[in-house]
Amino acid sequence: MILPSMFKQMALRTSAMFIVKLLGLLLRIPLFRYLGPEGVGLYQIAYSFYGLVLTLLTGGMPMAVTLSTAKNAGNGWRIYRNMSVLYIGVCTLLCTGFFLFTNEIALLLGNEKLELAIRMFLPALWLVPLLSLLRGFLQGVEAFGAIAASELVEQSVRVGTILLLLSSVSMPQALGTAALGASTGAVCALAFLLVMLLRHSLSSSASATSSEALPERNLRLFAHTALALTATRLIIPLSDFLEAAIVPMQLQASGLPSGQALAIFGEMTGMAMTIVYIPTLITFSLTHTLSPKIAADWQARQFDRAFRRIGKALNLSMLWGISASLFLFTFAEELARLLFDQEKLATAIRLLSLCPLLAGLRELTTSVLWAVGQKKEPMRGILIGIVCSMTVLYVLTGIPGWGYTGIAAGVLLFETIPVLWNLTVLRRDLQLSFSGRTLVMNAVVLLLLTSVVTLWGGRLLPAAGFTGMPLQLTLMLLTFACSASYVALVALTRPK
């Protein structure tokens, strides 16, 4: 059973991730209002390039370090130390090359305004791989407090940098400022974790765990795990990069001017998707705390306990995803108006409202399969998903009037296929059964609860003097509180 044994760790991670996501959202509101839809489209293109290169550098290495450390802290420490030295050399050479050819890269991405943004991302490309590797080691020794604190430091510095510098600047300078925040946040977070590592002597304790040299068998296992996870992790940033290359081009092919094509791309991928993916912080934090525990259980052949944890996590992830999707669909207009002052985003939010359910399940099932040694299956599912998604994006966004619908169809298809694939593998290879009747019952309760609170609040709150935005905010908070309370109640209830 995951809860309550994991409740404190999950609560810590959820709280930290919620604050990080909230800070990111609060930053995006003034940033995206300043940039406008077209500027957001350009930012998404630059960020997709940064994300692809970053994943090529890190890939599944942090998770591989986590799994190795969870099994043997001494081996994990030595792997982390050796890989850090390697990363310093590789990142230095790569960033130097990108700096020399920044102009050519910007033109290759389709707009010379991206040059400054790419250059400002380069320090982050040197720092973030080292930061991710250190977090992977700390996750393996379950130092969740230090990880959570470093994430808060990173996001706070990033937000502060951008807000401080974002005033009376041109579009290219605004894009460069947004990119610079990633670098300043990363350097402060890395410095914080290194200080924590030295202060608490984690390195000494880890080294003392095993004084023997790392066996060649363990090195081969680590390399195989890292390569498999990297291949899987690489697919999603590659998908984002291809999406950034395909969608604006096809929207222009459908007859739209360049500025409007970039605006639609920015509205969907930068604004609407920012909103719909916020609820996934719950399932992502669950995955973060679950992976090392399942890996340790599987290593110790404690299969019953691992299956109980997996089953409870899947039920909780599905229930939370359904709750979040209902909330997004119900309050799409209010969220679009409140956050970005663009009511036309409501249609996009509704089209993407299933993303919290699908993305949470994709991340959770992928991590579960990795933890039990199924490294290749998640990669196959995501590969099929990306091929189908890119095909749909290419075809539908090239049809006049299908821009928003085509993008939403591609995103949902990319999330759906890996989820179905992973669930099929869990049923087939682990003989893991799912409580379908209980899930349906809880989903019905959530639907009724959302409907009752919305209707009840819509009638009683105006009678109490609430009007306009205060009315909508209160109604949203009441609905969210009721849904989240029910999900928490189900999570804390022991299975019979």
N, C-alpha and C positions, 0 to 999 in steps of 0.2 A: 504494500500500500504506500502511495506517495505521500499522502497527507495523513496525519500532521507531521510525520518525520521530516518532510522536506518543506514544511510550511514556512518556517523562519527564513530559510535560504531563498525560497521562491519570493517571499514577501520583500526581502531585501533587494533582490534583483529587480522585481517588478517596480518597486518604489523608485529605484535609481533609473531604470529604463523609462519609467513614466516621466520623471523630471527631465531626462535627456530629450525624450521625444517632445515634451511640452515646450522646452526651450527652443528646440529646432523648429517647431511649428510657429511659436511666437516670433522667431526670427524670419521665417519665410513670409509671414504676413506683410511686414514693411518692405522686405527685400523684393518680393514678387510684385507688390504694388508699385514699387519704384521702377523695377525693370519692365513691367507690363508683360502681357502674354508673349509678345515676340522675344523680349529679353529672356523670359523664362525658357522659351524654346532653345535659345542659344546656350543658356546655362546648362540645360539638360544634355545637350550635345557634348559640351566640354566635360561635364561630369561623367557621362557614359564612357568617354575616352579614359579619364582618370580611373574610373572603376574597373575597366577592363585591364589596364596595365597593373593596377594594384593587385587584382586577383591573380594575374600571371606571376607576380612576385611572391604573394603569400599563399594563395590557393587554400589547400587543406592543411598546410603546415601547422597553424596554431591548434587545430582540432586534433591532428596527429600527435602533437606534443602533449595535449590534454589527456588523450587516451593512454599514451605511454606513461605519463606521470601518474595517472590514476592506478595503473597496474604496478609501477615501481618508481617511487619518487627519485631515487638516485639515478636511475637510467634517464628519467625525464629531465633532470637537471643537466646532465652531461650533454644530452641532445640539444637542449635549449642553448647552452653555452656555445657549442660548436656551430650551430646554425646561425647564431647572432653574428659571429665573426664572418661567416660566409656572406650573410646578408649585407653587411657593411661594405664589403668589396663590390658585390654585384650591383647594389643600389647606387653606389658612387659612379660606377662606369655608365650605368643606364641613364641616370639623371644628367650626367655631363653630355651624353649624346643627344638627349632630348633638348637640352638647352641650346645646343649648336644648331639644331634643325627645327626650332619652334615655328618659324614662319612657314616652312614647307608643310608641317603637320597641320597648322591652322587652315591652309589652303586645301589640303587633302580632306579635311573635315567639312569644307564647303563655305567657310566664311573667315575672312581675315580679322574680324573683330575678336576671334577666339584666341589670338596670339598671346595677349597678356594673361588671360585666364589660365592657359596651359602652362605658361612660365611660372605663375604663382602656385600652381599645383605641385611643382617639382620638389620643393622641400618636404611636402607631405609624402610624396612617393619614396623619399629616403627614410622618413621617420616612422610612418605608420606600419610598415612591415616589422620593424623592431618592436614597436609597441604591441602589435598583434601577437607576436611570438611570446613576449613576456606575459601577456594576459592568458595565453594558452597554457603556459606553465603554471601560473597561479590558479587557473581554473582546475587544473589537475590535482593540486593540493588543497582545493576547496577554500581558497582565500577570496571568497566572494565579496567580502567587505572592501578589500583593497581595490578589486576590479571595479566595483560600483563607484567608489570614491574617485577613481581615475577617470571614469566616464563622465562624472559630473564636472570634474576639473576641465577635461577636454572640451566639453560642450559649452561650459560657461565662458572659457577663454575665446572659443570660436565665435560665440554670439557677441561677446563684448568687442572683439576686434572688428567685426563687420559693422556693428551699429556705430562704433566710434569713427570709422573711416568712411562710411557710406553717407556722404552729404555733398551735394553740388558737384557730382562727378559725371563724366560721360558714360555712355553705355559700355564701352570696352573697359573703362576703369572700374565701373560697378561690377562687372564680371570678374575682373582681377581681384577686387576686394573680397568678393564672395569666396574665391578660391584661396586667397591668403589665409582666411580664417581656419581652414583645415590644417594648415601648416603650424600656425601659432598654437592651436589647440593640441595638436599632436606632441609638440615639443614640451609643453607644460605637463601633459599627462605622462609622458615617458619619464621626465625628470621626477615627477611625484612617485611613480612606481619604483624607480631605481632607489630613491631615498627610503621608501617603505621596505624594499628588499634588503637593503643594508641594515636598516634599523632593527628589523625583526630577525635578522640572520637566517632568512629562509634558505639562502644558498648553502650555509654551513650545515643546517639540519638535513637538507636534501642530500648533500654530498655524503654525510655520515650514514645515510640509510644503507648505502651499498658502496663498499670501497673497491669492489672488483671492476675490472675493465668491462666496457659494454660488449656483450657477446656479439659475434658476427651475425648470429641468427636474429637477435633483437634489432640490429641495424637493418637487416634485410626486411624484417617485418615493418619497421618504422618507415622505410623508404617506400615499400609497397602501399602502405596505408596513406602516406602523404601524397603519392602520385594519384591514387584512386580518388581521394578527397579533392585534390586540386582539379582533376578532370571534371568532377561533378560541380565544384564551386565555380569553375570557369564558365560554365554554360550560361548561367544567369547574367553575369556582366556582358558576356558575348551577345546574349539576347538583347540586352539594353542598347548595346552599341549598334547592332544590326537594325533595331527598331528606330534608333536615331538617324540612321542612314536611309532607311526605306520609307518611313512615314512622310517626312517633309517632301521627299522627291515624288512620291505617288500622289500626295495631295496637290502638288503643283501640276502633275500630269492630268489630274481630274479637272483642271481649269482654274484653280485658285492661284492668286499671286503669291510670291515668295513670303511676304510679310504675314499674310493671312494663314498660310500653311504652317509657318513657325508658331503663330499664335494658337492655332488649334492643337498643335503638338504640345506646346507649353501648358495649355489649359488642362489637357488630359493627363500628361505624364508628370507635370510639375505641380499642378494645383489639386485636381480631383484625386489623383493617386496619393498625394500627401495626406489627404483626409482619410481615405478608405483604409490605408495601411496602418494608421495609428493603433487600432485595437489589437493588432498582431503582437504588440509588445508583451501582452500577457502570455501568449503561447510561446513566443521566443524566449521569454525568461524561464518558462517551464522547461523548454528544451535545453537551455543553458545549464540548469541545475540537474536535469535528468541524465544527460549523456554520460558523465563520469560515473554515476552510480550504477547505471545499467551495464557499462563496460566492466566495472569492478565485480558486479554480481555475475556476469557472464564468465569472467575469468575464474571466479571462485566456484563456478558451476552451481550457483544458487538460482536455478532456473525459475522456480515457483515465485520467488520474490521479484525477479525481473519481469515475469509475465504480469504479476499484479500491478507493478508500477506502470508498465506499458499500457495495460487496459484502462487503468484509472486516468492516465494522461490523455489517451485518445478520447475517452468520454468527455473529459473536462474541456479539451480543445474544441471538440465538435459543439458542445453546448455553448461555450463562450463565443465561438464563431457565428453560430445562429443568432445569438443575442445581439452581437455587434452588427450583423447584416440587417436585422430588423430595425435597429436604431438608425442606421444610415439611410435606409430606404424611407423611413417615416419622416425624418427631419432633414432631408436633403436640401430643401430650400433655405431653411434656417441656417444650416452650416455654411452653405455657399455665401449667403448674405453676410453672416457674422464674420467669417474668417477672411474672405477676399472681396466682399462687396460686389460679387458677380453672381446674380441669380441664375444666369444661364448655365452655371456649373452644376445646378441641381440635376439636370438630365444626365450629365456625365457621372455624378456620384451615384445615382440610382442604377445606371448601367453597370457600375463597378462594385455595387454593394455586396456582392458575394465574395469579394477578395479577402476579407478577414477570415472567413471560414476556410477557403481553399488554401490561402497562403500559410495559415497556421498549421493546417494538416500536412501540407507539403514539407514544411520545415521539420515538424515533429516526426513524421514517418521516416524522413530521410535520416535524421539523427539516430533514430531507433535502429534502423538497418545498419548504419555505420557501426553503432555500438556493439551489435551482435555479430559483426564480421561480414555482413553483406555489403561489400564496398561497390560492386559493379551495378547492382540492380537499380539504385536511385539514378545513376548516371544514364542508364538506358531509358528510363522513364522520362527524364528531363530532355534527353536528346530527341525523343519522339515528340515531346511537347513543343520544343522550340521549332522543329521542322514544320509541324502543323500550324503553329502560331504565326511564323513568318510567312507561310503561304497565304493564310487568311488575311494577314495585314497587307500583303502585297496586292492581293486581288481586290479586297473590299475598299481599301482607302483610295484606290485608283478610280472608283466609281463615283461620279458626281453626286454629292449629297450624303455620302456614306462615311464621311470622315470620322465623326464621333463614334458611330456604331461599329465601324470597322476596327478602330483602335480597341474599343471595349471587348469586342469578340476575340481579338488576338490575345489580349491580356488574360481573359477568363479561360481561354483554351489552353494557354501556357500553364496556368495553375491547375486546371482540372485533370489533364492527362497524367502528370506525375503522381498526383494523389491517388487516382484509380490504380495506377501501376503499382505503387508502393503498398497499398492496401491489399492488392491481389497477392503480392509476394509475401506479405505477413500472414495471410491466410494459408497460402500454399506451403511455405517452407517452415513456418513456426507453428502452424495449426492454431493460430490465435483467433479466438471467436470474439465477436462484438455484440454488445447488448443492444440490439436494434429496437426492441420493444421499449426499453427504458429510455433510450435516446429520443424516440418519437414522442413518448409521453412528456418528457421534459421540454421538448421543442413546442409541443402544443400548449403547455403551461406558460412558456415564455411568450408565445404569440398572444394568448388570452390576456396575460399580464400587461403586455405592451398596449394592447387595444383598450383594455379597461382604464389604465392610467391615462392614456392619451385622451379618451373620450371624457373621463371624469374630470381631468384637469382642464380640458378645453371648455367645460361648462362652469365649473366652480371657481376657477381662478379669476375669470373676468368679473364674476360677482363679488370677489374679494378686492377688486380695484386694480388688478393686473391688466395692463394693456401693452401693445406694441412689443418691443424687444424684451422688456422684463418678463412679459407673459411667456414668450417663446423660450427664453433661457430657463425659467422656472420649470416649465413643462419638460424641457429636455433633461434637466437635472433630476427631476422626479422619476422620469422613465428610466434613465440610466441607473439611478440608485436602486430602483426596484429590481431591474434585470440583473445587475451585478450582485445584489444581495442574494437573489435566488441561486445564481451560479455558485457563489461562495458557499451557500448552504448545502448544495448538492456535493460540492468538493469536500466539505468537511464531514459529510455523512459517511459512516463506515458501511461498506458493502455487506449485504447479508450473506 
